[in-house]
């Protein structure tokens, strides 16, 4: 998706105030929880904390918070104490852009993680890059964000050196979905629907191209509008097309209703989508049984990863109100990547943040490599994750169950 965060720095030293040329501020020394004087680095979280996608946004926020708390507990970066500040973009690009401008304008901000949605990310990237502030997303999947608008023509050009992500792109996800639907589910005639948004339309296009390449047929195409609820005309088109399956590029609020209304026409066929529909809310949105509906999601099931056991246990111990949801592991890893970049910058500057901290953190992010919650965390020349693991989920007995996990190979 798309499928976000920010770093506010109050720079201080035990011997006095530190002036940051890059951030343009002076601040008083602050005492950490253990009584020592430390520089406070706040990792902000930009995600939809309210609205229809808040189930994902709250999981993102909590997971980054857990990363910060873990770093403090372990004294991961000597002399640094991490905190978070959450910002709500409501999954609206204009709100994301306003948040980016606000954060860049804050004299103590040195980096950013976020947002959830690819469309929102497009509105934020320029502001962060101009300010030489690192941006790491746990959920953006649009290839253009890292590889440029002409990536589909084989012309790869990284638009912003400050942008990174811990999740795989839609190039990987869309192809993986098409291969599963055609080769494993044995579906040959699919009806494709998207929500006209950056994430949904892009994912649907990649899926369609791969499905046709494999020998499948596109029975028809249509579009729905975000936040609308009546998709009966689209459902009727699906029914009359004779399609044996539906692929939906979009999010779970519309996807769940679309699946419901298609099944109500008597077309008992599966609806498949990307990580945007992989949420319990997709199932609960439908009055009809969702059995056999499918979704792909980035990575392997967090619950099944040996590397995620401590994350899951610690998340439970913290007592967060909301579950970590689909992007929890990737959000923790995104926050931890920034922590590791800060660690490297501090270590290279005699144990303190340099005056050009923003630019130095961007440089350090390219070299970050560690074993994270979701596996090996590292970035390629475009700032994309090198971890291209994906999973297909199917609705069984009213819940998502993983049916196939694999490392994607072109």
C-alpha positions in Angstrom: 0.0 0.0 0.0 1.3 2.5 0.2 1.1 0.9 2.7 4.5 6.3 7.2 6.6 8.7 10.7 8.9 11.5 11.9 11.8 12.4 14.0 11.9 15.5 16.3 15.1 16.3 17.9 15.7 18.3 21.0 19.5 18.4 21.0 21.3 18.7 24.3 24.5 17.9 26.0 25.5 17.5 29.6 27.9 20.4 29.2 25.4 22.8 27.7 23.2 23.4 24.8 24.0 22.1 21.3 23.3 24.3 18.3 22.2 22.3 15.2 22.8 24.3 12.0 20.6 21.8 10.1 17.8 22.2 12.5 18.4 25.7 13.6 17.7 25.4 17.3 19.0 25.5 20.8 17.4 23.6 23.7 18.0 23.1 27.4 19.4 19.8 28.7 16.7 17.3 29.6 16.9 14.4 32.1 16.1 10.9 30.8 14.0 8.4 32.8 17.1 7.0 34.4 18.3 10.4 35.6 21.1 10.9 33.0 21.2 13.8 30.7 20.5 12.7 27.2 19.6 14.1 23.8 16.0 13.4 23.1 15.1 12.1 19.6 11.3 11.9 18.9 10.2 9.5 16.2 6.9 10.9 14.8 4.3 8.6 13.2 2.2 9.8 10.3 -0.7 7.5 9.6 -4.5 7.4 9.5 -5.2 7.4 13.2 -8.9 8.1 12.7 -11.3 7.2 9.9 -11.8 4.0 7.9 -8.2 3.0 7.9 -7.5 3.6 11.6 -7.2 -0.1 12.3 -4.0 0.0 10.3 -2.8 3.4 11.5 -3.1 2.6 15.2 -1.0 -0.6 14.7 1.7 1.4 12.9 1.8 4.0 15.7 2.0 1.4 18.5 4.7 -0.6 16.8 7.0 2.4 16.3 6.4 3.4 19.9 7.5 -0.1 20.9 10.7 0.3 18.8 11.5 3.5 20.6 10.8 2.0 24.1 12.9 -1.0 23.2 15.8 1.2 22.1 15.7 3.1 25.4 15.5 0.0 27.5 18.5 -1.5 25.8 20.4 1.8 25.7 20.7 1.1 21.9 22.2 4.6 21.2 24.3 5.8 24.2 23.4 9.4 25.0 20.1 9.3 23.1 16.6 8.8 24.4 13.8 8.1 21.8 10.2 9.2 22.0 7.4 9.3 19.5 4.8 11.8 18.5 1.9 10.6 16.4 0.3 12.7 13.6 -3.0 11.8 11.9 -3.3 12.2 8.1 -6.7 10.5 7.8 -5.4 8.9 4.6 -5.8 12.2 2.8 -3.0 13.6 0.6 -3.6 17.2 1.5 -3.4 16.4 5.2 -0.2 14.5 4.6 1.3 17.4 2.7 0.3 19.8 5.5 1.9 17.4 8.1 5.1 17.2 6.0 5.4 21.0 5.8 4.7 21.3 9.5 7.3 18.7 10.4 10.0 20.2 8.1 9.3 23.6 9.7 9.8 22.3 13.2 13.4 23.2 13.9 14.1 20.1 15.9 12.9 17.5 13.3 15.6 15.5 11.7 13.7 12.6 10.0 10.4 11.0 9.1 8.7 7.6 8.8 5.5 7.4 6.9 2.8 7.5 5.7 0.5 4.5 5.2 -0.9 5.4 1.8 1.1 5.8 -1.5 -1.1 8.7 -2.6 -0.3 10.5 0.7 3.4 9.7 0.3 3.5 11.4 -3.1 2.3 14.6 -1.4 5.0 14.5 1.3 8.2 13.3 -0.5 9.3 16.6 -2.0 9.1 18.5 1.3 11.1 15.9 3.2 13.7 15.6 0.4 14.2 19.3 0.1 14.9 19.5 3.8 17.3 16.5 3.6 15.1 14.5 6.0 14.9 10.8 5.8 11.5 9.2 5.2 10.9 5.5 5.7 7.5 3.9 5.0 6.3 0.5 6.3 3.5 0.2 3.8 3.8 2.3 0.6 3.8 -0.1 -2.3 3.6 2.2 -5.4 6.8 1.6 -7.5 6.9 5.2 -8.7 7.7 6.5 -5.2 11.2 5.0 -5.4 11.8 4.1 -9.1 10.2 7.1 -10.9 7.1 7.5 -13.0 8.6 5.7 -16.0 9.5 2.5 -14.1 6.9 0.6 -16.2 8.9 1.4 -19.3 12.1 0.1 -17.8 13.4 3.6 -17.1 14.3 3.5 -13.5 15.2 6.8 -11.8 15.1 7.4 -8.1 13.2 10.6 -7.5 14.1 11.2 -3.9 17.3 10.1 -2.2 15.7 10.5 1.2 12.8 8.0 0.6 13.0 4.4 1.8 10.5 1.6 2.6 10.5 -1.7 4.5 7.8 -3.3 2.4 7.8 -4.8 -1.1 6.3 -2.8 -4.0 3.2 -3.5 -6.1 5.4 -4.8 -8.9 6.1 -7.7 -6.7 2.7 -8.0 -5.1 0.6 -7.6 -8.3 2.6 -10.3 -10.2 2.6 -12.6 -7.2 -1.2 -12.3 -7.0 -1.7 -13.0 -10.7 0.5 -16.0 -10.5 -1.4 -17.5 -7.6 -4.8 -16.8 -9.0 -3.9 -18.3 -12.4 -1.5 -21.2 -11.4 -2.7 -22.2 -8.0 -6.4 -21.2 -7.8 -6.8 -22.2 -11.5 -8.8 -19.1 -12.4 -8.7 -18.1 -16.0 -11.2 -15.3 -16.5 -11.0 -12.4 -14.0 -13.0 -9.2 -13.7 -10.8 -6.3 -12.6 -12.0 -3.4 -10.4 -10.1 -0.5 -8.8 -10.9 2.5 -6.7 -9.1 5.1 -9.0 -6.6 5.8 -6.3 -2.8 5.7 -6.7 -2.4 2.4 -4.8 -5.5 0.6 -6.1 -5.2 1.6 -9.8 -1.5 0.8 -9.9 -1.9 -2.6 -8.3 -4.7 -3.5 -10.6 -2.7 -2.6 -13.7 0.3 -4.7 -12.6 -2.0 -7.6 -11.8 -3.8 -7.4 -15.1 -0.6 -7.3 -17.2 0.8 -10.4 -15.5 -2.5 -12.3 -15.6 -2.7 -11.7 -19.4 0.9 -12.7 -19.8 0.2 -16.0 -18.1 -2.6 -16.7 -20.6 -5.6 -15.5 -18.5 -8.5 -13.4 -19.8 -9.7 -10.1 -18.4 -13.5 -10.4 -18.5 -14.0 -6.7 -18.0 -12.9 -3.7 -15.9 -14.7 -1.1 -13.8 -14.0 1.5 -11.1 -15.6 2.4 -7.8 -15.4 5.6 -5.7 -13.8 5.7 -2.3 -16.3 6.1 0.6 -19.3 5.2 -1.5 -21.2 2.1 -0.5 -23.4 1.1 -3.4 -21.5 -1.0 -5.9 -24.5 -2.8 -7.3 -23.9 -1.7 -10.9 -20.4 -3.1 -10.8 -21.6 -6.3 -9.2 -24.1 -6.7 -12.0 -21.4 -6.3 -14.6 -19.3 -8.9 -12.9 -22.2 -11.3 -12.8 -23.1 -10.8 -16.5 -19.4 -11.1 -17.6 -19.2 -14.8 -16.7 -15.9 -14.1 -14.8 -14.7 -16.9 -12.5 -13.0 -14.4 -10.1 -12.6 -10.7 -9.3 -9.5 -8.7 -8.6 -9.9 -5.5 -6.7 -7.3 -2.8 -6.4 -8.2 -0.8 -3.3 -8.8 -0.8 0.4 -10.9 -3.0 2.7 -13.8 -0.6 3.3 -14.8 -0.7 -0.4 -13.4 -4.2 -1.0 -15.6 -5.8 1.7 -18.8 -4.2 0.4 -17.9 -5.0 -3.2 -17.4 -8.7 -2.4 -20.7 -8.7 -0.5 -22.6 -7.2 -3.4 -21.1 -9.4 -6.0 -22.1 -12.5 -4.0 -25.6 -11.2 -3.6 -26.0 -11.2 -7.4 -25.6 -15.0 -7.2 -22.0 -14.9 -8.6 -20.4 -17.2 -6.0 -16.8 -16.4 -7.1 -13.8 -15.2 -5.0 -12.7 -11.6 -4.8 -9.0 -11.1 -4.5 -7.0 -8.0 -3.6 -3.7 -6.8 -2.3 -2.6 -5.9 1.2 -5.2 -3.1 1.2 -8.0 -5.6 1.9 -6.0 -7.9 4.2 -7.8 -6.9 7.4 -10.5 -8.4 9.5 -12.7 -5.4 8.6 -12.9 -6.6 5.0 -14.6 -9.7 6.3 -16.9 -7.9 8.7 -18.0 -5.5 6.0 -19.7 -8.2 4.1 -23.1 -9.6 5.0 -22.5 -12.6 2.8 -19.9 -15.2 3.7 -16.5 -14.3 2.4 -15.3 -17.9 2.2 -12.6 -18.3 -0.6 -11.9 -14.6 -0.9 -8.2 -14.0 -1.3 -5.6 -11.3 -0.4 -1.9 -10.9 -0.8 0.2 -9.2 1.8 3.8 -8.2 2.1 6.1 -10.5 4.0 5.3 -13.8 5.8 2.7 -14.0 8.6 4.3 -12.2 11.5 2.9 -14.8 13.9 4.8 -17.5 12.1 8.1 -15.8 12.0 10.7 -16.9 14.6 12.2 -13.4 14.3 8.9 -11.9 15.4 8.4 -13.8 18.7 9.9 -11.1 20.9 8.0 -8.3 19.1 4.7 -10.1 19.6 5.4 -10.8 23.2 6.6 -7.3 23.9 3.7 -5.7 22.1 1.3 -7.8 24.3 3.2 -6.8 27.4 2.9 -3.1 26.6 -0.9 -3.6 26.6 -1.7 -1.5 23.5 -5.4 -1.1 23.0 -5.2 -1.9 19.3 -3.6 -4.9 17.5 -0.4 -4.4 15.5 -2.4 -5.4 12.4 -1.0 -5.9 8.9 2.0 -3.4 9.1 3.1 -3.8 12.7 6.2 -5.7 12.0 7.2 -3.4 9.1 6.5 -0.4 11.2 8.7 -1.6 14.0 11.5 -2.3 11.5 11.0 1.1 9.9 11.4 2.8 13.3 14.3 0.5 14.2 16.0 1.4 10.9 15.9 5.1 11.8 17.3 4.2 15.3 20.1 2.3 13.6 20.9 5.2 11.3 21.0 7.6 14.2 23.2 5.2 16.0 25.7 5.1 13.1 25.7 8.9 12.8 26.3 9.4 16.6 29.1 6.8 16.6 30.9 8.6 13.8 30.6 11.9 15.6 32.2 11.2 18.9 29.0 10.1 20.6 26.8 13.1 19.7 24.6 14.3 16.9 26.4 16.4 14.3 25.2 19.8 13.1 24.2 18.4 9.8 22.2 15.5 11.4 19.4 15.4 8.9 21.7 14.8 5.9 23.9 12.4 7.8 20.9 10.3 8.8 19.8 10.1 5.1 23.3 8.9 4.1 23.4 6.4 7.0 20.1 4.8 6.0 21.5 3.5 2.8 23.9 1.4 4.7 21.5 0.2 7.4 21.4 -3.6 7.7 20.0 -5.7 10.6 17.9 -8.8 11.4 14.5 -7.3 12.1 11.0 -8.5 13.0 10.2 -9.3 9.4 13.6 -10.7 8.5 16.7 -9.1 7.0 16.2 -5.4 6.8 18.3 -3.6 4.1 17.8 -1.3 1.2 18.7 -1.4 -2.5 19.9 1.5 -4.7 16.3 2.8 -5.0 15.7 2.7 -1.2 13.4 -0.3 -1.6 13.6 -3.3 0.7 15.7 -6.2 -0.3 13.2 -8.5 1.5 10.7 -9.6 -1.2 8.6 -12.2 0.8 4.9 -12.3 0.2 1.9 -14.4 1.4 -1.5 -15.3 0.0 -4.3 -15.4 2.5 -7.8 -17.0 2.1 -10.9 -16.4 4.1 -11.7 -19.7 5.9 -14.3 -20.0 8.6 -14.7 -16.2 8.8 -11.0 -15.4 9.2 -7.9 -14.8 7.1 -5.7 -17.9 6.9 -2.3 -18.0 5.2 -2.3 -20.5 2.3 1.0 -19.8 0.6 4.2 -17.9 1.4 7.1 -17.5 -0.9 10.1 -15.3 -1.8 9.2 -13.6 -5.0 11.6 -14.1 -8.0 11.1 -12.2 -11.2 
